[in-house]
Amino acid sequence: MNDPKSLESHVGIKHTLLSLFPPFILALIFFPLFAGLYFNYRLVEFAEPVITLSFITILIILRYLSGKNIFYFLAAILSFINGFILLSHWIMLKGPMTSNSLYVALNTNYDEAVGFLHLKSGYEFLLIIPYIILFLLALIYTFNYPRKQDKKHTYILIATVLLILVFLSTRVYEGGFRYGTPELVRSSILFYKDATAFKKLKSERQKRSAEIDAKLIAPNNPAVVVLIEGESTNRNHMSLYGYYRDTSPLLKQAEDIIVYTDVVSGYHSTMTSITGALTESNLENKRKSYECFNIMDVCRASGVKSYWLSNQSPIGFLDNIITILAQQSDKQEFLNLTSGLSLSKNEKPSYDSVLFSALEKTLREEGDQKFIVLHLLGSHGRYIHRYPSEYKRFSGSTKKEKVIAQYDNSVLYNDFVVDSILKILRTYAEVSNTPTAAIYLSDHGENVYDDADYAGHDYSVILYPSIVEIPYVVWLSEEYQNTYPDKSAVIRSHRDMPYITDDNFHSLIDLLNIETSVLDAKRSVFNENYNDKRRRVMADGREYPPHSREE
């Protein structure tokens, strides 16, 4: 027969372990890990849930010692919030949370989030249902057994505390304080540090400009340079680049544009792409963009007036980083006042044509030397909201075909927008006899079932070619070509050279004809000293072009 005392001891130990490690809280903590193994096992960090468990167990121990369930419920709620965020991240982005992904998320407004979820909706979201059920079960079954006062249970408690201290101390010793904190906390700390630094940009812009030695090469021949900053446009969906659908009929007819054939963006998000392209920061020097000079700083130092005209929303969950960068210009105008990106029933669409009159007004303003940024909505998801009904030329029967058709319609409308902007600039250059130049590019591309079975520009391991292969088109007025014939010849001759837009900062300085030590001629594709041998290593650490599209 079983010894009653031995049986009671075993039951007591079992209850102690259940009290210290409640099963449903364990399930809440480890559920995102198993989801990560399903989505991409190579990106899973097995230590992460153990770190979270260590901190949660401290709360459970307080419950165990005090007998107060408030500590348990706090542990359950924190476990659920942390796990829910990590699980959602795995479902939507197929990767673990980082400070960069948190940047993108917190610089996304409500409408962008709705549009993103529309593109990403699928069966994977069903994983949220069992996770919520686990949370409810954790609230119901608390496993709050009376504390035993004998030595065995005290030893279990002491061993648990020691294991936690040793594990966390080892993590801190190996990588610093942040290395011993949960993934969400670690990413949030890094995000807060960088966001705070970004917000100092506006107050310090005059100071930064004073530190730059910059002047116009030909002050008596002032020029106007326009940067047409597109959005989510994959050049492989443009007939200008050989796409089978006629999505860029107007640009194909333009005989005065210079089409660059081998340009990529090194990044997958608007924030990283634009801040990289308009500052000294690049994929090689790894400098934070807020630590660098930006193109508006150089313009201000050389006497060029800068403008930022945008059809994108200036507000995210926090101050939008792109808005902060835009505020470095001398004048900003955000024209999207009627809608967000996803559109509610009562909203009117804000198409990119809203920028036309703003551009014409800006060109008429006093001052000859101007740098103008036009920030388009382009082909940002949801694609169906990027174009008016008269541009609904392509259609499909299946969901996948419909999404591709909607994207192609947005590219078709974008062709009209870019062509219209160039017409405005042609007229202005002819009437004012002002050397005028323009660059059209996209911040990044878009995978629309090209390289993987989804639509969007997010990635977990591989930054697909469709996400980085972008259009890059240059237009030079006759006045610009006559004033700067040598530079114009170089621009034409480099149209087939490999280029990555994290160096666009230097190319813009060159195009603006500004003399400054900040310019690195080897990084400007418009310069005769341009280094076309640079290895193009993308944000995912892989070199472009890949050996195959499946790599």
C-alpha positions in Angstrom: 0.0 0.0 0.0 1.1 3.6 -0.6 2.4 5.4 2.3 -0.1 8.2 3.1 2.6 10.6 4.1 4.6 9.9 0.9 1.5 10.3 -1.2 0.6 13.6 0.6 4.2 14.8 0.0 4.0 14.0 -3.7 0.7 15.8 -4.0 2.1 18.8 -2.0 5.1 19.0 -4.4 2.8 18.8 -7.4 0.6 21.6 -6.0 3.7 23.7 -5.3 4.9 23.3 -8.9 1.5 24.1 -10.3 1.3 27.2 -8.1 4.7 28.4 -9.2 4.2 27.5 -12.9 0.5 27.7 -13.7 -0.1 25.7 -16.9 -2.3 28.2 -18.7 0.2 31.0 -18.1 3.0 28.8 -19.4 0.8 28.2 -22.5 0.3 31.9 -23.0 4.1 32.5 -22.8 5.2 29.7 -25.1 2.3 29.8 -27.7 4.0 32.6 -29.8 7.2 30.5 -29.9 5.3 27.5 -31.5 3.7 29.9 -33.9 7.2 31.2 -34.8 8.3 27.6 -35.4 5.4 27.2 -37.8 6.0 30.4 -39.7 9.8 30.5 -39.8 11.8 28.3 -37.5 15.1 29.9 -38.5 14.1 33.2 -36.8 13.0 31.7 -33.5 15.0 32.6 -30.5 14.3 29.9 -27.9 15.6 32.0 -25.0 12.9 34.7 -25.5 9.9 32.9 -23.8 12.3 31.8 -21.0 13.1 35.4 -20.3 9.4 36.3 -20.2 8.7 33.3 -17.9 11.5 34.4 -15.6 9.8 37.8 -15.0 6.3 36.4 -14.8 7.4 33.8 -12.3 8.6 36.6 -10.0 5.0 37.8 -9.9 3.8 34.3 -9.3 6.2 33.8 -6.4 4.8 37.0 -4.8 1.3 35.4 -5.1 2.7 32.2 -3.6 4.3 34.0 -0.6 1.4 36.4 0.0 -1.6 34.3 -1.0 -3.0 37.3 -2.9 -4.3 36.4 -6.3 -3.8 40.0 -7.6 -0.3 39.1 -8.5 -1.5 36.1 -10.5 -4.0 38.1 -12.5 -1.4 40.7 -13.2 1.0 38.0 -14.4 -1.8 36.5 -16.6 -2.7 39.9 -18.2 1.0 40.8 -18.8 1.6 37.4 -20.3 -1.4 37.8 -22.6 -0.6 41.3 -23.8 3.1 40.4 -24.5 2.2 37.2 -26.2 -0.7 38.7 -28.2 1.6 41.3 -29.7 4.3 38.8 -30.5 1.8 36.4 -32.0 0.2 39.1 -34.1 3.7 40.1 -35.3 4.5 36.5 -36.4 1.1 36.2 -38.1 1.4 39.5 -40.1 5.2 39.8 -40.6 6.3 36.2 -40.3 9.2 37.3 -38.1 10.1 38.2 -34.5 9.7 41.7 -33.2 12.6 44.2 -33.5 13.0 47.9 -32.9 12.8 48.4 -36.7 9.5 46.6 -37.0 8.2 48.5 -34.0 9.2 51.7 -35.7 7.2 50.8 -38.8 4.2 49.7 -36.7 4.1 52.9 -34.6 4.6 55.1 -37.6 1.5 53.5 -39.2 -1.8 55.3 -38.8 -5.2 53.6 -38.3 -6.1 53.6 -42.0 -2.7 52.2 -43.1 -3.2 49.4 -40.5 -6.7 48.6 -41.9 -5.3 48.5 -45.4 -2.5 46.2 -44.3 -4.8 43.8 -42.5 -7.0 43.7 -45.6 -4.0 42.5 -47.7 -2.8 40.1 -45.0 -6.2 38.6 -44.0 -6.0 34.8 -44.0 -6.4 31.6 -42.1 -3.4 32.3 -39.9 -5.4 34.9 -38.0 -7.4 32.0 -36.6 -4.5 31.3 -34.3 -5.7 34.3 -32.2 -8.9 32.4 -31.2 -7.2 29.6 -29.2 -4.8 32.2 -27.7 -7.8 34.2 -26.4 -9.3 31.0 -25.1 -6.1 30.2 -23.2 -6.2 33.6 -21.6 -9.8 33.1 -20.4 -8.8 29.7 -19.0 -5.8 31.3 -17.2 -8.2 33.7 -15.5 -10.6 30.9 -14.5 -8.0 28.3 -13.3 -5.5 30.1 -11.1 -3.9 27.0 -9.4 -3.7 28.8 -6.1 -2.9 26.0 -3.7 -2.1 26.7 0.0 1.6 27.2 0.6 3.4 24.3 2.4 5.9 25.3 5.1 8.1 22.2 5.0 11.7 22.1 3.7 11.0 20.5 0.4 8.7 23.2 -0.7 11.1 25.9 0.6 13.9 24.2 -1.4 11.7 24.3 -4.6 11.1 28.0 -4.1 14.8 28.8 -3.4 15.8 26.7 -6.5 13.4 28.6 -8.7 14.6 32.0 -7.6 18.2 30.9 -8.0 17.6 29.6 -11.5 15.9 32.9 -12.5 18.8 35.0 -11.1 21.5 32.8 -12.8 19.7 32.8 -16.1 19.0 36.6 -16.2 22.5 37.4 -14.9 24.1 35.3 -17.6 22.0 37.1 -20.3 22.9 40.6 -18.9 26.6 39.6 -18.6 26.6 38.4 -22.3 24.7 41.3 -23.8 24.0 44.1 -21.4 20.8 45.0 -19.5 18.5 44.9 -22.5 19.6 41.4 -23.3 18.1 40.3 -20.1 14.6 41.8 -20.8 11.7 40.4 -22.8 11.7 40.9 -26.6 8.8 43.5 -26.5 10.5 45.5 -23.7 13.9 45.4 -25.5 12.4 46.6 -28.8 10.4 49.3 -27.0 13.6 50.7 -25.3 15.5 50.9 -28.6 12.5 52.5 -30.3 12.1 55.1 -27.6 15.8 56.0 -27.7 15.7 56.5 -31.5 12.3 58.3 -31.6 13.5 60.8 -29.0 16.6 61.5 -31.0 14.5 62.0 -34.2 12.3 64.6 -32.5 15.4 66.8 -31.8 15.9 67.2 -35.6 13.6 70.2 -36.0 15.0 72.2 -33.1 18.6 71.6 -34.3 18.2 72.2 -38.0 19.8 75.6 -38.1 22.7 74.3 -36.1 23.3 71.4 -38.4 23.1 73.7 -41.5 25.8 76.0 -40.0 28.1 73.0 -39.7 28.0 72.4 -43.5 30.3 74.1 -46.0 28.1 74.3 -49.0 27.6 76.7 -51.9 26.0 76.7 -55.4 28.5 75.9 -58.1 26.7 78.3 -60.5 24.7 80.8 -58.4 23.9 82.9 -61.5 22.2 79.9 -63.1 19.7 78.7 -60.4 17.9 75.5 -61.0 14.8 73.8 -59.8 15.0 70.1 -58.8 11.9 68.0 -58.1 12.0 64.7 -56.4 8.9 62.7 -57.2 8.8 60.2 -54.3 6.6 57.3 -55.3 5.2 54.5 -53.1 5.2 50.7 -53.3 5.8 50.6 -57.1 7.4 47.5 -58.5 9.0 48.4 -61.8 8.2 44.8 -63.1 4.6 45.9 -63.2 5.3 48.8 -65.5 5.2 48.4 -69.2 8.0 51.0 -69.3 10.1 48.2 -68.0 8.6 45.5 -70.1 5.5 44.4 -68.2 3.0 42.6 -70.4 0.1 44.9 -69.4 0.2 48.4 -70.8 0.4 50.1 -67.4 2.7 53.0 -68.3 1.6 54.2 -71.8 2.3 57.9 -71.2 5.8 57.5 -69.9 6.6 55.0 -72.7 5.8 57.8 -75.2 7.9 60.4 -73.4 11.1 60.9 -75.5 12.8 63.2 -73.1 13.1 60.9 -70.1 16.1 58.9 -69.0 15.0 55.4 -67.7 17.5 53.9 -65.3 17.3 50.1 -65.7 19.1 48.6 -62.7 18.1 50.6 -59.6 17.0 49.0 -56.3 15.9 50.2 -52.9 17.9 48.6 -50.1 14.9 48.6 -47.7 11.3 47.4 -47.5 9.5 50.2 -45.6 8.8 53.8 -46.4 10.4 55.0 -43.2 13.8 53.3 -43.7 13.8 53.9 -47.5 13.2 57.6 -47.4 15.3 58.4 -44.4 18.1 56.4 -46.0 17.7 58.0 -49.4 17.6 61.6 -48.1 20.4 61.5 -45.5 24.1 60.4 -45.3 23.0 57.1 -43.7 23.4 54.1 -45.9 23.5 50.3 -45.7 27.2 50.3 -45.4 28.0 52.9 -42.8 25.0 51.8 -40.6 24.7 55.3 -39.2 21.3 56.4 -37.7 19.7 58.8 -40.1 19.0 61.3 -37.3 22.8 61.4 -36.6 23.5 62.4 -40.2 23.0 65.5 -42.4 19.9 65.4 -44.6 19.3 66.9 -48.0 17.3 69.8 -46.5 20.3 70.7 -44.3 22.5 70.9 -47.4 19.9 72.9 -49.2 19.6 75.4 -46.4 23.4 75.7 -46.1 23.8 76.5 -49.8 20.8 78.9 -50.1 18.4 76.5 -51.8 14.8 76.7 -50.6 13.3 73.3 -49.9 9.6 72.3 -50.1 7.8 69.1 -49.1 4.4 68.5 -50.7 2.7 65.3 -49.6 -0.5 63.3 -50.3 0.4 61.0 -47.4 -1.0 61.3 -43.9 1.4 63.2 -41.6 0.2 61.4 -38.4 0.9 57.9 -37.1 0.3 56.4 -33.7 3.3 58.5 -32.7 4.7 61.5 -34.5 5.4 60.2 -38.0 9.2 59.9 -38.7 8.7 60.9 -42.3 6.7 64.0 -41.1 9.6 64.9 -38.8 12.0 64.6 -41.8 9.6 66.7 -43.9 9.7 69.4 -41.2 13.4 69.9 -42.0 12.3 71.6 -45.2 11.6 75.3 -45.4 8.0 74.8 -46.2 5.7 71.7 -45.9 2.2 71.1 -47.1 0.2 68.0 -46.4 -2.7 67.8 -48.9 -4.5 64.6 -47.8 -7.2 66.2 -45.7 -10.2 64.1 -46.9 -9.1 60.5 -46.4 -6.7 58.0 -45.0 -5.3 55.0 -46.8 -8.1 52.5 -46.4 -11.2 54.9 -46.6 -14.3 54.8 -44.5 -17.7 55.1 -45.9 -17.9 58.8 -45.3 -14.5 59.7 -46.7 -13.6 61.0 -50.1 -10.5 59.7 -51.8 -7.4 61.8 -52.0 -5.7 60.9 -55.3 -2.2 62.0 -56.1 -3.5 64.5 -58.7 -4.2 66.8 -55.7 -0.4 67.6 -55.8 -0.6 69.3 -59.3 -2.0 72.7 -58.2 0.3 72.7 -55.1 3.3 72.1 -57.4 2.3 74.9 -59.8 1.8 77.3 -56.8 5.2 76.4 -55.4 6.9 76.9 -58.8 5.4 80.4 -58.9 6.8 81.4 -55.5 9.7 83.9 -55.2 13.2 82.4 -55.2 14.9 80.8 -58.2 16.8 77.9 -56.6 14.3 75.3 -55.3 14.3 71.7 -54.2 10.8 70.2 -54.1 9.8 66.8 -52.8 6.4 65.4 -54.0 5.4 62.5 -51.8 2.8 60.3 -53.6 0.5 57.7 -52.3 1.4 55.8 -55.4 0.4 52.1 -55.2 0.2 51.8 -51.4 -2.2 49.1 -50.3 -5.2 49.0 -50.5 -4.6 49.2 -54.2 -8.3 49.7 -55.1 -8.2 53.1 -53.3 -5.3 54.5 -55.2 -7.0 55.3 -58.5 -10.3 56.8 -59.7 -12.9 54.6 -61.4 -11.9 55.6 -65.0 -8.5 53.9 -64.5 -10.2 50.5 -63.7 -8.9 49.0 -66.9 -7.7 45.5 -65.6 -9.8 42.9 -63.8 -9.6 39.3 -62.5 -11.8 36.5 -61.6 -10.1 35.0 -58.5 -9.1 36.9 -55.4 -5.4 36.7 -56.4 -6.1 37.9 -59.9 -8.3 40.8 -58.6 -5.5 42.0 -56.3 -3.0 41.9 -59.1 -5.4 43.8 -61.4 -6.1 46.4 -58.7 -2.4 46.9 -58.3 -1.8 47.2 -62.0 -4.7 49.8 -62.2 -2.9 51.8 -59.5 0.3 51.7 -61.5 -1.6 52.8 -64.6 -2.9 55.8 -62.6 0.5 56.5 -61.3 1.7 56.7 -64.9 -0.8 59.5 -65.4 0.3 61.3 -62.3 4.1 61.2 -63.0 3.5 62.2 -66.7 1.3 65.1 -65.6 4.0 66.4 -63.2 6.6 66.2 -65.9 4.2 68.2 -68.2 3.9 70.9 -65.5 7.7 71.0 -65.2 8.1 71.2 -69.0 5.8 74.2 -69.2 7.5 75.9 -66.3 11.0 75.4 -67.7 10.0 76.8 -71.1 8.1 79.8 -69.8 10.6 80.8 -67.1 13.8 79.6 -69.0 14.9 78.0 -65.7 17.1 74.9 -65.7 14.8 72.2 -64.3 15.3 68.5 -63.4 13.2 65.8 -61.9 13.7 62.3 -60.5 10.9 59.8 -60.2 11.5 56.8 -58.0 9.6 54.6 -55.6 10.6 54.2 -51.9 10.4 50.4 -52.4 8.7 47.9 -54.6 5.9 45.5 -53.8 5.5 41.8 -54.0 2.1 41.2 -55.7 2.4 37.4 -55.9 5.6 37.8 -57.9 8.1 36.0 -55.7 5.9 34.7 -52.9 2.2 33.9 -52.4 1.2 37.2 -50.8 0.7 40.9 -51.6 2.7 43.5 -49.7 6.3 44.7 -49.0 6.9 43.0 -45.7 9.5 40.2 -45.3 10.9 37.9 -42.7 14.1 36.3 -44.1 14.4 37.1 -47.8 14.0 40.6 -49.2 12.5 39.5 -52.5 13.6 41.2 -55.8 10.0 42.4 -56.3 10.2 44.4 -53.0 13.4 46.2 -54.0 13.3 46.5 -57.8 12.0 50.1 -58.3 11.6 52.6 -61.2 14.1 55.3 -61.5 13.4 57.9 -64.1 15.3 61.2 -64.7 14.0 64.2 -66.7 16.2 67.2 -67.7 14.8 70.3 -69.3 16.5 71.7 -72.4 17.6 74.6 -70.2 19.2 72.3 -67.7 21.0 70.4 -70.5 22.3 73.5 -72.1 23.5 75.0 -68.7 25.1 71.8 -67.5 26.0 69.8 -70.7 28.8 67.7 -69.1 26.6 66.6 -66.2 23.7 65.9 -68.5 25.9 63.6 -70.6 27.0 61.7 -67.5 23.4 61.2 -66.4 22.5 59.7 -69.8 25.6 57.5 -70.0 24.9 56.0 -66.5 21.4 54.9 -67.2 22.3 51.2 -67.2 24.7 51.3 -64.2 23.8 49.4 -61.0 22.6 51.7 -58.3 21.0 51.6 -54.8 18.9 54.5 -53.6 20.4 54.7 -50.1 23.0 56.9 -52.0 20.3 59.2 -53.5 21.4 61.9 -51.0 24.6 62.3 -52.9 22.9 62.1 -56.3 20.5 64.9 -55.3 23.4 67.2 -54.2 25.0 66.5 -57.6 21.8 67.3 -59.5 21.3 70.5 -57.5 24.9 71.5 -58.4 26.0 72.1 -54.8 29.6 72.1 -53.9 30.2 70.6 -50.4 32.5 68.3 -48.6 29.4 66.3 -47.6 29.1 65.0 -51.2 30.8 61.7 -51.9 31.2 61.7 -55.7 31.7 58.0 -55.8 28.2 57.5 -54.4 26.4 59.8 -56.9 25.2 58.0 -60.0 25.1 61.4 -61.7 28.9 61.9 -61.2 31.7 60.9 -63.6 33.5 59.4 -60.6 30.6 57.2 -59.6 31.6 53.7 -58.3 29.5 51.2 -60.1 31.4 48.3 -58.4 29.8 48.7 -55.0 28.3 45.5 -53.7 24.6 46.0 -53.2 23.9 44.2 -49.9 20.3 44.6 -48.9 18.8 45.1 -45.5 18.4 41.3 -45.2 22.2 40.9 -45.5 21.9 39.3 -48.9 23.6 40.7 -52.0 21.6 41.9 -55.0 21.0 40.5 -57.5 20.4 37.0 -56.2 21.5 34.1 -58.2 17.9 33.1 -58.7 14.5 34.6 -57.7 14.0 31.7 -55.3 17.2 32.3 -53.4 
